[in-house]
């Protein structure tokens, strides 16, 4: 500790003072002569008061508006306040918001060096007992409404969790789990179209899996159990379409998605007419994506063993999007079975439009996934593979 060099008349006196200073070091430390405050403010419904001030005054004779306030401490976004440099005394602490007094503490005594906690809890009985019947009713109504909002938000959070999990299950091929989750979700909120679409996606996946298993077991494509699964998915897609149409703000994207998937379900059942009608509805609902929907129609019908219908759908896809290469491939594939063979010359003659479709595919996708197959077909039927098509290079 630093020693103070003081001069006295006698050396003995100076020595005694040095000993005294050493023995009582606290007497040399400066003490904070002020106090500080911190606290929290909440309103009668238990919410933080996030705007306003807490003011301190020793003036108890004037009214709240005319009295002078010695200290003012603002409330933050969490309803908290704090302040320093308060002269020790007995203060009235008042919460103000827009010059209106909300609550007060009539006696807050500060001592030097003290950091005093002063909270204002307007949910306390002493405070609410002084409220008018109208104010009390307003608080009760608010609490009830707020409870409804909390319950609604909880329900929405649960539905979102179910929806997220079901989509993940559908993507992973866990269709039964997705169906179970979405059946629970549609029971909780039966008026939400997107929930029905996700349920239908799970049902469609389960139906497709059942159809493959039936084929492997030698059962016919019209197996009643399999057909029922497809019909369940179609019913759910239709439910989604109807709910979306009846909503305050119908979504073309939602409706088109349902029609598109419905077309796939009908197509996998072998119902070409209803499949085409569903895809047509999707394209009509969202014209910007018409090329995609018509191509999906062509692919679905081709995979379902409906080449004529697939070719017609491919023509629609090409008309809507002339740059969609795979539509030309499906058109060519739908026509090539109709090629004829001259019994004398064994020359193969492709039906009208077939070679042109294959060639246009190569023009748009010279290195596409079907490029080598198309080149081989053209070569096999004696058609010319133009040099600009990068002939001979496998994709």
N, C-alpha and C positions, 0 to 999 in steps of 0.2 A: 504494500500500500504506500502511496505517495505521502511523504512527510512534509508538513508545512514549516517553512523556515520563518519563524517569528522572532523578533528581537525583543529581549527584556533586559531590564537593568542588571539582574543577577543570573548567573549561570545555573544555580540550583533551581530557580523558578522555571526556567526554560526546560530543564530536564524533567521536572515534574509534569509540566504540560504535555511534553512529548509522550510520556507514559500514559497520561489520561487519554490522549487522542488515540493511541494504539489500542487501549483497552475498550474503547467505545466507538468502533468504526461506524456504527449505524447513525451516529449523530451527524456524520458528514454527508449522508446520502439525501438527495433531494426527493421530496415526496410530492405525488400528483395531487394537487389541490382540487381537481375536478372529478366528475363521475361520468359514466356512460350508461347507455340504455340499449336494449334490444328486445324484440318481441314479434308476435304474430297477430294478425287481425282476421277474424272470420265472421261472416254474416249469419243471420238467423237460420239459414238452411245448411250451414256448415261449410260454405264455400269461402275460399280466400278472397279478401277484399284487395284487389290488385291496383286500384287507383285511389289517390288521396294522400293525406298526411296525418301524422301524429304530432300534436302540438303541446307544448308545456307552458304553463303560466302560473304565477303566484297570485294573480289578480282574481280574487274570489268575490269581489263586490260588483263587477260589471257583468252585463249579459255576454253570451258567447261571441256575438259578432263585434262588439265594441271593445272588448278587453284586449290588452296587448299580450302577445305571445312571445316569450323569450326565445324559445327554440322550436324549430320545425324540422321534422324528419319524414321524408317521403316513403311511401309504400312501394315495394318492388313487385314484379310479376308473380311472385309466390305469396304475396300478402305479408311479407316480412319487412321490418324496419330496424334501423339502428342509428345511433348517434353518440357523439363524444363531446367533451368540453363543457359539461353541464356543471354549473355552480351548485354546490351542496345546498339543499333547501327542501321545503315541502311544496310540491307542485300539484296542480290539477293537470292530468293528461287527457287529451280529448282527440278522438278520431274524427277527422273532417273528410268529406268528399263533396267536391263542387260547392264549397262554402256551407255545407250542411253538416251539422253535428250528428254523428251516428252513435257514438258511445263515449263513455268517459270513466276515469278513475279519479275520485275526488282527493285522494291523498297518496302521493307517491313521494316518499322521502329518500333523498339521495345523500349518501355520505361520501366523503373524499376518497377517491380511489376505487369506488364501488362500480361494478358493471351489473346493473339491475335488469332482471327479466320482467317485462310488463306485457302480458297478453290481453287481448280483447276478444272474448268469446261470447258472441251475441246469441248463441244457442242456449245460454244459461237461463234457468227458470226465472231468476230475478229480472232478466231483461225481457223475456217473452211474456211474462205476466203483465207487463206494462203496455203491451201492444193492444191495439184496438181489435175488435172481433173481425173486422174486414181484413186487417193485416195478418191475423192468425190464419184465417181461411185461405188467404192468398199463399201463405207459406205451405200449408197442408196440400193445396192444389198443386203447387210447384213440386213438392216432394213426391207426390203420386205420379205426376207426369214424368219427373226425372227417373223414377223407378221403372216406369214403362219404357223409357228410352234405354236405360241400362239393360233391361231384359231383352229389348229388341236388338241392341248391339251385341249382346252375348249370343243371341240366336243367330244373327248374321255371321258372327265369327265362327260359330260351330258349323254353319252351312258352308262357309268358305273352306273350312278345313276338310269337310266331307267331299266337296267338289274337287279340291286340289288332290286329295288322295285317290278319288275315283278316276280322275284323268290320268294320274300316274299308273294306276292299275290297268286301265285300258291300254295305255301305251306299252306296258309290260306283258300284256296278254292275260292279266288276271281278271278276266271278265266277270266271273261270279262275284268276286269281292267288290268290283265296281258297281255291279247291279245291286248288291246288298246295301252299299253305302248310299246310293242314289234313291233307292226305295225309301230309306229312312229320311233322306233329305226332302223328297217330294211329299212325304207325309207331313213333315214339319211346315213346309211352304209349298203348297200345291199349285200356287199361281205364278211360279217362276219358270219361264220357258227354258232358260239355259240348263236348269236342273233336269228337265225332261229330255233334252237333247243328249246330255251326258249319260242319263239312264239308258236311252235308246242306243247310244253307241256301245255300251256294255252288252245290251241284249243282242245287238247285231253281231258283235264279236263272238258271243256265246253261241248264237245260231250258226254262224259260219263254222265254228269249231265242231259243232254237232253234225253239220252237214258233211264235213270231211270224214268224221268218224263213221257216219252212216255209209258213205261211199266205200270206205275201207272194209266195212262189214258186209258189203254187197247189198245194202238196202237201197230202194229206189229214191230218186231225188224228191219224190212227193211224200216221203215218210211223214206221217201226221205229227209226230213229236217235233221233228225238225221244222216243219211248216209253221207250227204254233209258235216256235221261238222267233222266227222271222216276223210273223204277224204281230207278236208282242212288241218288237222293235218298231214296226211301222205304226202301231197305235200310239206309241210314245212320241214318235216324231210328229204325228198329226196333232197330238195334244200340245206340243211345243208351238206348232204353227198357229193353232187357234188361240193360245194364250198370248202369243206375241201380237197377233192381229187385234186382240181385245185390250192390249195395254195402252197407256196414255201416249207413249212414244214407241210405236212399232219399229223394230229394227230390221231393215232389209237384209243385213248380214245374217241375223239370227234365222230369219225365214228361209233364206237361200241355203244356209248350211243344213237346215232340217230337210228341205226338199232334195238337196244333193245326196244326203245319206239315205233318204227314203228311196231314191232311185236305185241306189246300190242294193238295198234290201230286196226290192222287187226284182232287180236283175239277177241276184243270186238265187232267187226262187224260180227263175225262168219265166217271169211275167214281163215280157218285153214291152207290152203296151203301157202298163202302169209305170214301168221304169222310165220309158221315154217321156211320158206325161210329167213325171216328177222332175226329171232333169230340165224339161222345157219350162216348168214353173220356176226352177232355180234361176235359169237364165233370164226369164222375164222379170223376176224380182230384183236381180242384181245384174243388169246388162253388161256392166264393165267386166264381169267374170264369165260371160257367156261361153267364150272359147274353152275355158277350163271345164265348165259343167258339161258341155257337149262332148268334149274329149273323154271325160269320166264316163259319160253314157256309152260312148263307143267302146271304151276299154272294158266296162262292166259287161256289156252285151256280148262282146267278142269272147271274153273269158267264160261266159255262160253258154257258149256254143250257139250263138245267134248271129252268124256272119252277115246275113242280109240286113238285119236291123243295125248291126254294128257299122256296116258300110254307110248306111243312111245317116247315122249319128256322126260318123267321121266327116261326111260332107257338110253337116251343120257346123262342126267344129272348125273346118277349113274356111267356111264362109265367114265365121265370126273372128277367126284368127289365122290368116293365111301363112303365118310364120311358124305355126306349131307343127314341127316335123313329125312327131309320133302319130299325128292324125293321118298323115299321108301313108305311114307305115301300116296302120290298121286298115285303111281303105284298100291298100294293095293286098294285104293278107285276106281281107274279106272277099276279094275278087279272084285271087289266084286259083281257088278250088274249082272255079268255073272254066278254067283253061281247057281247050279241046286239043285232041291229038289226031292228026291226019293218019288214018290207018295205012295208007300207001307210003307216005314219005316219013312218017313218025315225027313230023314237024309239029311243035307245040305252038298253039296260037292263044295268047292271053286275051281275056275279054277286054272290051273297050275301057280305057281309063286305068287299067291295072299297071301297065308299064310306066305310064305317065306319073302315077302316084308314087311308084318306087323311085323313079328318077328324081322327083321333087323332094323326096325324103333325103336322098343323097346330096341334093343341091343344098339343102338346109342343114344337114348333119352329116357331112362327109366322114367324120370320125365318130359318129354316134354309135350307141350300143348295138344297133341292128344293121350297121353299114355293111359289114362283111356278108351277113346273111342275105341282104338285099342284092349285093353284087353277084353272089352265087346264084340266086334265083334268076336274075337277069341273064347271066351267062348261060344258065341251064335251059332257058327258053329261047335262046338265040337272039336276045335283044342286045343292043349295043350299050356298053357301059362307057359313057363319054370320058375322055381323058381328063377333063377338069374335075372328076370325082375322086381323084387319088386312088385309082383302082389298084388292088393288090395289097394295100396297106391295111392291116387288121386294126380294128379299134380297140 
